[in-house]
Amino acid sequence: MIDLRSDTVTLPSPEMRQAMVDAPLGDDVYGEDPTVNALEALAAELTGKESALFVSSGTQSNLLALLSQCDRGEEYIAGQEAHTYRFEAGGAAVLGGIQPQPLPFNNLGELDLDQVAATIKPDDFHFAKTKLLCLENTQAGRVLAMAYLADYSRLADKYGLRKHLDGARAFNAAVKLSISIKEICEYFDTVSICLSKGLAAPVGSVLVGDQITIDKARRLRKMVGGGMRQAGILAAAGIYALENNVERLQEDHANALFLADSIRNLAGFNIKEEPQTNMVMLDLPKTRFSALKAWLAQHGVTVSGQRWVTHRDISTDDVQRVLDLCVEFSKSS
């Protein structure tokens, strides 16, 4: 099976599984799991932050970031298509009483900063108080420019706002830009980083930030049921991912570019834009895509939508197989 639905479908490698088996364990709720502690220390060091918190998912990581930086009746600004707003079950509003203020992303995956400035609420009791600005990197596979992050940070600082990054795939962005993850994280107060996407761990994310915020997030993690016991089994996979699976993200990016460049030349196929990281965005009519999806499924290729994602478990040979099938489909349709 060739699975292009997402980079979340990766399975741990034998080496990662062995690291999980060998991990020394303790009770993390008591702060006694040495492997969890080692993962959190590593994540803090890599990102240049004071502290880190291991959590079960990116959704939980983003939720804790919002809850730990916004009080009830306050507001965060995020993209209309951002995970923190659209794809995380409204957790900040439901559990935290925090009002989302969505704005559209532009074609670079950015929030227009003039629009952000115009949307920040004045200090008036009629309005929810704007407290936090959220970005996403990568956003639909797009990498935010460092100059934009600097401008965003200056704007937030001007208005005294906190800054959070949904950096589920921030390592993809860093690899694409040939910089350290620390250089991206310096523009944010908190950053959520998934270990279970391109980094290919089976479970988990880390939230990094200043000590006070992470201490608050740790308490909130317990409140929402995120306290885990011998979690070092999972944390060991995260350590392995951070130590071994970052630079290899270049392979995923190269495979995505190869796939896009080849597909765009086929009759009846269109690509929205050249991929920057590991996502290929097709642009086909719905009926044609439905037929393509069914054709691929018959031949052992799984896709869910017109976003095709390359990852550790997709080889260059797999990409070539997908291309061959698309060629056959193009000729027969």
HUFENDA-V18755 format. One line per field, one symbol per residue. burial: b if it has 16 or more other ideal C-beta (glycine too) atoms within 10 Angstrom, else e. A space follows every 50 residues. Layout:
burial = ???
This chain:
burial = ebbbebbbbbebbeebeebbeebebbebeeeebebbbbbbebbbebbebe bbbbbbbbbbbbbbbbbbbbeeebbbbbbeebbbbeebeebbeeebebbb bbbebeeebbbeeeebeebbbeeeeeebbbbbbbbbbbbbbbbbeeebbe ebbebbeeeebbbbbbbbbbbbbbbbeeeebeebbebbbbbbbbbbbbbb bbbbbbbbbeeebbebbbebbeebebbbebbbbbbbbbbbbbeebbeebe bbbebbbbbbebbeeeeebebeeebbbbbbbbebeeeeeeebbebbeeee bebeebbbbbbbebeeebbebbeebbbebeeee
